[in-house]
């Protein structure tokens, strides 16, 4: 079995990212480090993947996008931002899905390598160690949008999900609500599900309110997840006056279930969403929601990537500010 960049990094006492930069001649390291990495690579008999070499030396004017296989309007908004900037700068875009929770990330990354994309954007997929190593081995500029890794070697751009969820729940509390449910989060999703759940819990705790696991209804951020959550609240006669939803589509599911049961929003129950996607303005009533600048994030992330492709500059990770957009789905009960 041939040596990997991980083996070289361990033997040379540097990061995997540094090895990748040295092997692909991307800069960002001193001469001594470069010589040490090359010497270790030769000693270990490392052979660089030729498809990765072609990614560095040639250009296809193509940007790859990898995202989960989840059908929500969230991905349409962020993809449009990426596409608009790509086309403005003369790049085409190819897109592939990495499956639920990134189950096909290896296949997706290999596909991008075979297609010789100039740069890569990964949206809302949590990369594990194997995926990080494979990504770095491609030797091309890359950025994560609306996600991050446990490692700081891969640049990202995202909203603070914990803080955004806290803001949404605190707004409900400030409006007089004391019994607040939560709907739609995936507790196994460490990138968006867990921090939004933790932000919800912390806002309640900081205001002296009880965190009741019975009114936390999990799901996959979808319309159906919201609808199932509201049906469960009704069947269990949960004493809630408001629901924090982890996506706008889950919030629409809540509102739909309420409509079917003759429950009025916001007169009988208040609802807050998350994303500020286009559907939030189309709902009846218009939805109060936490705004992720999805289209703008797609544009900004893609622009950073193109600058890195053209100028071989390093991309710096960035946390994007969130904003509470107040509409008509929350009632004050003070």
N, C-alpha and C positions, 0 to 999 in steps of 0.2 A: 504494500500500500504506500503510495507516494505521500511525501510530507505536505501539510496544509499550511496556510498562512497562520493558523492558530499555533501550530508547532513552532514555526519560525518566531512568532511573537514571544512565546514562552522561553525559547532558547536565547533570544536576543535581549530579553528583559524590556520589551516595549509593548505598546498596545497593538491589537489587530489592525486598527485604523492606520497606525503609523506604517506597519508592514505593507498594507495595501497601497498607501501613498508612495512608498519607496519603489515597490515593484512596478507600479504604473506611472512612475515619474510625474507625480502630481504636485510635488513641492510640499512645503509646510514642515520640513525637518532639516536638521543641520547635517553638515557633511559627514561628521563622525558617525552619527546614527545611520545615515545611508550606507556607509561602508560596512558597518557592523551587520546590518540586516542582509545586505547582499552576500557577505561572507558566510553568514549562517545559512542562508538559502542554498548556496552552493554546497556547503558541507552536508546539508540534509538531503541534497539531491532533488530540490524543489524544481518542478517544471510548470511553468505558467500556462494556464489554459489559453489556447490560441484565439478562441472566440472572445475571451476577455481582452486580449491584446488588441483585437480589431476594434473593440469598443472605444479604446483610447485613441488609436491612431487614425481612425476613419470617422466620418460623420454620416448619419443617415437623415439628419434633420427630423428626427422622430423622438417624441417623449412618450414614455410608457406610464400608464396609470394602473395600479393594482388596488382593488377595493373588495370588501366582503360581498358575499352573494345575498344581499339584503335589499328588498324592494321598498325604499322609502324616498320621499322627495328630498331628503337631506343630500343624498348623493347626486341628484340632478343639479342642484344649485352649485355645489362645490365643483362638479365636473365642468359645468358651463364656464365657470371662472377660469379653470385651467385651459379649456379649449380656446376661449377668447384670446387670452394672452399668447398661447402657442401660435395661433394663426396670425396674430399681429406681428410676430417675430419670424414667420416663415417656417414654423414647425408643424408637422402633423402629429396626431395623437393616436395611440392604440391602447385599448383598455382590456383588462382581463379580471376575472373574479377569483379571489383566493378561497372561496368557500366559506361556510359558517365558521366563525372564530379562527379564520386563517388556516383551515385544515389542508388547503392546497397551495400554501405559500411557496413551497419548494418548486412545484410545477410552474407556478406563475413567474417566479424569478428566473427559472431556466428558460422559459418562453421568451422573456424580455432579453435574455442573453443571446438567444438564437436570432432574435429579430434585430439585434445590434442597435438598440435604442441609445440615444445620446445621453439621456438622463431619465430618472425614474422618480415618480411620486407615488407613495403608498398612503392610502386613505383609510383610517379607522381600523387598521389591522395591528394587533399586538405581536411584535416579533420576539420570538424566543432566541436562545443562543445560536441554534443552528441556522435560523433564518438570518440573523445578523451577520454571521460569518459568510453565508452565501451571498448576501447583499454586498458586503464589502469586497468580496472576491471578484465581483463584476468590474470593479475599478472605474465606475462612472459616478458622476454627481447624482445625489439623491436627497430627498427630503420626505419626512413624514408629515401628513396633515391630519389634524384632529386625533392624533395618537402620539405615543412616545414609547421608548423602550426602557428597560431597567438600566441599560448602559447609556452613557452620555456620549458615545462615539458616533451616534447617528442623529443628525440635526432634525428638529421638528418645529412645527408651528401649530399651536392649539390654544383653546380657551382653558382657563382653570375651572374644570368641571365641579370640583368641590366648592369653590367660591361662588360659582354661578348658581348651583343648587341652593346654597345657603341664602343667597340674595332672594331667590324666588320664594322660599319658605318663610323667610323673615318678612317679606312683603305681606304674605297671608296673615302672619301673626300681628303685624302692625295694623292690619285691617280688622282685628278683633277675633280672628279665628283661633281656637284653642284645641280643636280636634281635627287634625289634618292627616289625610291618607296620602299614600304614595303609590304610583302605578307605572308599570312598564319596564323597570330596570332589570337587567340580567346580573345577578349576583356573582356570576363567574367571569364577567367582563371587567377586568382590572383597569381598563383605560377609561371607560365612561360609566359603566354600571356601578362599580364600587364607590368611586369618589362622589357620584351624585347621591347615592344612598347615604354616605357618610356626611355630606353637606346637609342633607335633610335632617338627619339625626342630631347633628351638632346645633343647628339652628333651634330645634325644639329644646334641647338640653340647656342651651345658653339662656333661654327665656323661661326656664323653670317648668317646661312642659314634659309630660311623660312620653317616652318612645314606646309605642305599642307595635310589636311585630305583627299582630293580627291585621293591622291596617296598612301593611306594606305588601303590595301585590306585585310579584315579579313578572317578567315577560321579556320580549325581544324588541322593545321600542316601537312596536307596530300598532296600527289601528286596532287590530284584533286583540292585542294584549290589553289595550285600554278598555275595550268593550268587555272583555272577560273580567277585568278588575272591577268595573262598575257593577256588573252583574253579581259578583261575589259580595261587594259591599252591601248591595240591596238584600240579597238572600240572608246575609249574616246580620242584617239590621245594624250595621256599623254606625256609631253615633258621630259621624264626621260631618263637618260643615264645609270642608274644602278638600281638594285633591291636588297634590303636586305631581305632574306627569313628566317623565324623563324625555319626552319628545312631543312635538306638536301633533304627530299622528296618533300617539297614544291618547292625547288630550281630546282629539276628535272622536276617538272610540268611546271615551267617557261621555262626551256630549251626546253621541248617537244613542248610547244605552239609556241615558237620562230621557231623551226625547221619546223613546219607545215606551218608557214607564211613566210618562207624564210628569217627570221631575224637571223643574225649571232651573236653567242656568242663566244668571247667578242667584236668582231669588231663593232657591232651595239649597243649592250647593255651588260653591265657587271652584273654578278650575284655572290652573296655571300650567302653561306648556313650556317647551324648551326647544330652541333652535331659531325661532322667528322665520320659519320657512314660509313660502307663499301661501300654503294652506291656512296658516294662522290668521291671515286677513280675510279668508273666504268663509270661515266658520260662522255659525250663527249661535250666539253672539260672537263678534270678533274676539280673538283670544289674547289675553294677557300672557306674555311669554318672555323667557330669557333669550336675548338675541345672541346667537353666534353669527358673526359676519361671514356666512358660508361662501357666497359668491366672491366676496372680497378676499377671503382666505385662499380660495382657489387661485385667484389672480396673483396675489402677493407671493404665495408659495411657488407658483410656476415662474414668476419673474425672477425670484431668487435663484431658482434652478437654472434658468437660461443664462443668467449672469455668471453662474459657476461654470456652466458648459463653455461659454465663450471666453471668459477671463481666467478660468481655472482658480477662482477665488473660493475660500471656504464659506460655507453657509453657517450662520449663527442661529441657534435655537431661539425661539421667541414665543412668549405667552401673549395671546391676543386678548384685549379687554372685552368683557361682556357688558351687556346693557339690559336693563329691565324695560320692556315695552309694555306700557299699561294701556289696555283697551277696555273691553266691557264684560269680561267673564268672571270678574271678582267683585263681590259685594262687601262693603264695610258693614260690620255688625257691632261697632262700638256703641 
